[in-house]
Amino acid sequence: MTVSAKKRIWGWWFFDWASQPYNTLCLTFVFGPYFAEVARAHFTGQGLDAEAAGAAAQAYWGWGQTASGIVIAVLAPILGAIADGSGKRMVWIWLFSAFYVVGSWMLWTLVPGEPDLLRAMIWFGIGLIGMEFATIFTNSLMPDLTGDADMGKVSGSGFAFGYVGGIVALIIMLLFFNESAATGKTLIGLDPLFGLDAATREGTRAVGPLTAVWYAVFMIPFFAWVREPKAPVRGFSFGTAMADLWRLLKSLKGRQSLAAHLLSSMFYRDALNALYGFGGVYASGVLGWSVTKIGVFGIVGAISGALFAWLGGKMDSARGPKPVINLAMYVLIAVCLVIAGMSRDAFYGMPFAAGSSMPDYIFYACGILIGAAGGSIQAASRTMMVFHTTQARATEAFGLYALSGKATAFIAPFSIAVFTTISGSQRIGISIPLIALFLIGMIILRWVKPYGERM
């Protein structure tokens, strides 16, 4: 069956729509804060005070993401080389989609009271690995979708579409499933759907099955409309695939722009992912927000992300991806500086009035800026990678790109875990490592050519 170019692009966008809830619901705004609540109660029961228990919960979350990041970093470029060597990509998308669905579904098993934190982190890691690896192979299909002139628009619009999907899924979660720990009711005062038991947080735990079903349903357009580029059928040879990967790695010595892009993004994407992954945990532990309030915060940030990913895509097509990446990093550093100086009681030593809502307003503003900068920088970084590869070697290149995003993916969670453990402060534990990573990324970006290897 012949599929039009427009329908192929829409099918490709549907992967962003289908997969975004893992970031929005599981990593950042629902499961992450819920994990922090459960872990904090667990550590409090072991005799830690409130601040120490919050820090211990954040550190545990950080160690879990560190382990997942190491697995992704090691395997991503190898899988990319294997896929390009065999000429097959769709089979890998099917495989890692299964990881995504099973891992997210099993988040349901984290029950408060006597939680198995390790098992929950293992299932979360399986789902995260599935999402990340499926993204490598879908991104590798991007060079065949359109020409260079429109690549920024296609990438930015895809991220914007994905953010909208995350918003819709999050709204459904907050309105009909996620119950308040205090009242047992959802955001609009309903009992969780399907008779789910609020006392054992079944409404909130339903985030896992909801994310799994959402992905399975909305990947249908992707598999129906997206086609692999026509290529000669090649026999698979692991040795040849590894030799090709080794040649690519050695070629970085003479490809300064590509090497700089990979190295720069290695740091700033790690920092951004950590900001996403720990934002809800920070709001829960430092500001005392409920999962429901964090979810509303997520909607605000995701709306901003959708709008500015789309606008950033237009700026990308008009001026190239590099200015978009630079501007986004300035914004994200400013956000980290705000987080570093804010607590429930004061901002850089200036006290808030008792019961003031100002910390909440400030953090909402931070959420808008994180969404705006995060959506733009991810879309522009993806475009920049396309400008450094060819259709035939795209999976291998995006595997290397995933490596650059995950080779230090354990550094931000690890640094946050270490700084949080040493300082006993969630604010210091988050802000110092992330500011350092963004600054390093910004410095290295100077050696990236504005249009990559296209000119």
C-alpha positions, 0 to 999 in steps of 0.5 A, spaced: 500 500 500 502 506 498 502 511 503 503 519 502 509 523 504 504 527 509 501 521 512 508 518 513 510 524 517 503 524 521 505 517 522 512 519 525 509 524 529 504 519 532 510 516 536 511 522 539 504 523 541 504 515 544 511 515 547 510 522 551 506 520 557 512 516 559 516 522 560 510 526 562 506 521 567 511 516 569 518 520 569 516 527 572 509 529 574 505 523 577 509 516 578 516 520 580 512 524 585 508 518 588 515 514 588 517 520 592 511 520 597 512 512 598 519 512 599 519 518 604 514 515 608 518 508 608 524 512 610 520 516 615 518 509 618 525 507 619 527 513 623 529 518 619 526 525 620 522 529 614 528 532 611 533 526 611 527 522 609 526 526 603 533 527 601 534 519 601 528 518 597 531 523 592 537 519 592 534 512 591 530 515 585 537 518 582 541 511 583 535 507 579 536 512 573 543 512 574 543 504 573 538 505 567 542 510 564 548 506 564 544 500 560 542 505 555 549 508 554 552 501 553 547 498 548 545 504 544 550 505 539 551 497 538 544 496 537 544 502 532 550 499 528 546 492 528 540 495 525 543 499 520 548 493 518 541 489 517 537 494 514 532 493 519 529 498 523 521 496 524 523 490 528 527 493 533 521 498 534 516 493 535 521 489 540 522 496 545 515 498 544 514 491 548 519 493 553 515 500 554 508 497 555 510 491 560 515 496 564 510 502 564 504 497 566 508 494 572 508 500 575 502 499 578 505 494 583 508 500 587 503 499 593 504 504 599 505 501 606 510 496 605 513 498 598 518 494 594 522 500 592 527 496 588 522 492 584 519 498 582 525 501 580 527 495 575 520 496 572 521 503 571 528 502 568 525 497 563 520 502 561 525 507 560 529 503 556 524 501 552 522 508 550 529 510 549 531 505 544 524 505 540 526 513 540 533 511 537 530 507 531 524 512 530 529 518 530 533 514 525 527 514 520 527 522 520 532 523 514 527 520 509 521 524 511 523 531 508 528 535 505 533 539 510 529 546 509 523 543 513 527 538 517 526 543 523 519 544 522 518 537 522 522 536 528 519 541 532 512 540 530 513 532 532 515 535 539 509 539 539 504 534 538 508 529 543 507 535 548 499 535 546 499 528 547 502 528 554 497 534 556 491 530 554 494 524 558 495 528 564 489 531 564 485 524 564 489 522 569 488 528 574 481 528 572 479 521 573 484 517 576 489 520 581 486 521 588 488 526 593 492 522 599 488 527 603 481 526 601 481 520 596 478 524 590 480 526 584 482 533 582 474 534 580 472 531 586 470 524 583 472 517 586 477 514 581 474 510 575 473 503 575 472 502 583 479 503 584 481 503 591 483 510 594 486 507 600 491 503 597 492 509 591 490 505 586 488 511 582 495 514 582 498 507 581 493 506 574 498 511 571 502 505 569 497 501 565 494 508 563 501 509 560 501 502 557 494 502 553 495 509 551 502 507 547 499 501 544 493 504 541 496 511 539 502 507 535 497 504 531 498 510 526 505 509 526 506 502 524 500 503 519 503 509 515 511 509 517 515 505 512 522 504 512 526 507 506 528 502 501 534 499 501 538 493 499 536 487 503 543 485 506 545 479 510 546 481 517 553 480 520 555 482 527 562 483 526 561 488 520 556 492 524 561 493 529 567 494 524 562 500 521 561 503 528 568 503 530 569 506 523 564 512 525 567 513 532 574 513 529 572 518 524 570 523 529 577 525 530 576 529 523 569 531 524 569 536 529 562 539 528 559 532 529 564 530 535 562 537 538 555 536 537 555 529 541 559 532 546 555 538 548 549 534 547 552 529 552 552 534 558 546 539 556 541 533 555 543 529 561 542 536 565 535 537 562 533 530 563 535 530 570 531 537 571 525 533 568 526 527 572 527 530 579 522 536 578 516 533 581 521 530 586 523 537 588 516 540 588 514 534 593 520 534 598 521 542 598 515 545 597 510 540 600 506 539 593 501 533 592 501 529 586 495 532 584 498 539 584 504 537 581 500 534 575 497 541 574 504 544 574 505 539 569 500 541 564 502 548 565 509 546 563 507 541 557 502 547 554 509 551 554 513 546 551 508 544 546 507 552 544 515 553 544 517 546 540 513 549 535 515 556 535 522 553 536 521 549 530 520 555 525 526 559 528 530 552 527 528 552 519 529 560 519 536 560 522 538 553 524 538 549 530 544 552 533 541 559 536 535 555 538 539 550 543 544 556 545 538 560 547 534 554 551 540 553 555 541 560 558 533 559 560 535 553 563 541 555 567 536 561 570 531 556 572 537 552 576 539 559 579 532 560 581 531 553 584 538 553 588 535 559 592 528 558 593 525 554 599 518 554 602 520 560 607 525 564 603 528 566 596 536 567 597 535 569 604 529 574 603 523 571 607 516 570 605 510 571 609 508 566 613 503 561 608 505 565 602 504 562 595 509 566 592 514 560 592 508 556 588 508 562 583 515 562 582 516 555 581 510 555 576 514 560 572 520 555 572 515 550 570 513 554 564 520 556 562 523 549 563 517 547 558 519 552 553 526 551 553 526 543 554 521 542 548 525 547 543 532 544 545 530 537 544 527 538 537 533 543 535 538 537 537 534 532 533 535 537 527 542 538 528 543 530 528 540 529 522 544 535 519 550 530 521 548 524 518 545 520 512 539 516 510 543 510 510 547 510 517 542 514 520 540 509 526 547 508 527 548 516 528 542 516 532 545 510 536 551 514 537 546 520 539 543 516 544 550 514 547 551 522 547 545 523 551 546 517 556 554 516 556 553 521 562 546 520 563 548 517 570 552 523 571 546 528 573 542 523 577 549 520 580 551 527 582 544 529 584 544 523 589 551 524 591 550 532 593 543 531 596 546 525 600 552 529 602 549 536 603 542 533 606 539 538 601 534 537 595 535 544 593 543 544 593 543 537 590 539 538 584 541 545 582 549 545 583 550 539 578 545 541 573 548 548 572 555 545 571 552 541 566 549 546 562 555 551 562 559 545 560 554 544 554 554 551 552 562 552 552 562 546 547 557 548 543 561 553 540 565 548 536 558 546 532 557 548 525 550 552 525 548 547 519 552 541 521 556 538 515 551 540 510 555 546 509 
